[in-house]
Amino acid sequence: MLPEMTQLQDLTERQLQLLHELIAELAGSRPALTAMDLDGIYSHVARQTFLCQRLEEIERERCAAWKAVATATGSLIDPKEIISCIRAIDESAAERLDHLQNNIAIAQRELRHQNRVHTLLIDGTRRTLAILANALASISPTYSLAPSAASSGPGIQP
């Protein structure tokens, strides 16, 4: 097997693992969102941010690996063409990469679904906070102190 191919497979497996971790993290943050646990929400957001940054790094590395495999196999950058060229060189490596690509597509669909659910929860939390803000605003004092009473200090004399 080509060393470039091994690196591409390793990076693809790592990307798949990170996608699954992000899916689990989004699902795991639901209790914090529904309970309005700010510490929990911030903790989950930090973890999600870290996972997204790692996914960006892996994707850049994967693009470079795809180009290296394309150069090594003499094909264009199109992954479908690369897989057919790899299949001519190493059938099992091509099958493994094709399987990983399919699993990534499935994980990406699941991630989009989890993202929609997460967005709905955030929108619900935002609406709840707006209702609470309106309720608090309605019970605040309707009248303010007269300017002379406000300047005389805390003890108001009749």
N, C-alpha and C positions, 0 to 999 in steps of 0.2 A: 504494500500500500504506500502511496505517496505520503511523505511527511506533511505536505500541505493539507492533504485530505484528512490526516489524523487530527491536525490542529483545527480544521473546519468542523469535524465531528465533535471534538471536545468543546469548542465554543458553542455549537448548536445545542449540545446537551446542557451546558451551563445556562444558556438563554432559556431553555425549556424549564429548568429548575427554578430560575428566578421568576419566570411567569407564574409558575405554580405557587411560589412563595407570596407573590403579590396578590394573587387571587385569594389565598388563605388570609392574608393580612386585611384585605378589604372586607371579607366576610367576618373576620375576627373583630373588626372595629365597630360593627353594628351595635353591640350592647353598650358601648361607650357613647355612641351617638344617641341612642334611644333614652339612655339614662341621663344624658347631658353631663357626663363626667368629663369636665374640661381637661384634667390631667391625663385621663385615658385617651381622649381625642388627640391631644398634643403628642402623646407618646406614639400613637398609631400613625399620625401624620409624619412624624419624624422617620419612622420605619419605612413608610410608603415612599417618602422622598428618597431615602437611601436606596431602596430597591429600584426605583426609577432611574436614578443616577447610574447604578450598576448595569441596568439594562441598556442604557445609552452607550456605556463603555463597551459592553459586549457586542452591541450591534456594530459599532465602528470597527472593532476587531474582526467581526465576522465578515464585514464588507471587504476588508483587506485580505482575509483568508479566501473569500470567493475569488477575488482577483488573482491571488497566487495560484489557486487551483485551476482557474481559467488559463492562466499563462502556462502552467505545467501540462495541461491537457491539450493546449492549442485551440481552445474553443472561445466563443464570445463570452461576454459577461452574463448572459441570460442563464439563470440557474437550471432551467429545464434542459438547455443544450449541454450544460456542464454535466448534469447527471447522466445524460445519454453517452457523453464522452467517457465519463468515469465508468459507466456500465461496461463499455468496451474494454477497459483496462482491468477493473476489479468489480465483479458483479455484486459481491457481498457488501462492499463499501457503498456502492450506489444504492442498494436496497436499504441499508442502514440510514443513509442520509435522506433518502426519500421518506422513510418512516418517520424520522425526526422532523422533517419539514411538515408532514401531515399532522404530527402531534403539536407542533408549534401553531399551526393554523387553528386547531381545535382549542388550544389554550388561549389564543388571542380572541376567539369568539366568546369563550367563557369570561375572559377578562372584560370584554366590552359589556357583557351582561351584568357582571358584578359592578362595573363602573356606573351603569344606568341605575341599578338598585341603590348604590352609594349616593348618587346625585339626588335621587328621590328622598332618601333619608336626610340629606343635608338641607334640601328645600323644605322638608317638613320641620326640621329643627329651626330653620330661619323663620318660618311662619309662626311657630310657637313662641319664639323670642320676640317677634313683633307684637304678638297678642299680649304677652307679658309686659312689654314696654308700654303699650297703650293702656293696659289696666293700671300700671303704676302712675302713668301720667294723669289718669282720670281721678286718682285719689290724692293727688298733690293739692296743696292749698289753692283754693280758688282766688283768694284775695291776698295781696301782699301787704306787709306792714306799711303804715303811713310813713313818709320820709322822716318826720320828727321823731316817731317812735323807734325807727330803725337806727337813728343816730344817737339816741339817748342810752343805748346799751341794752344789756339783758334784762334789767329790772325796769319794767314799764310802770310808771306811777299814774294813778287816776287823776 
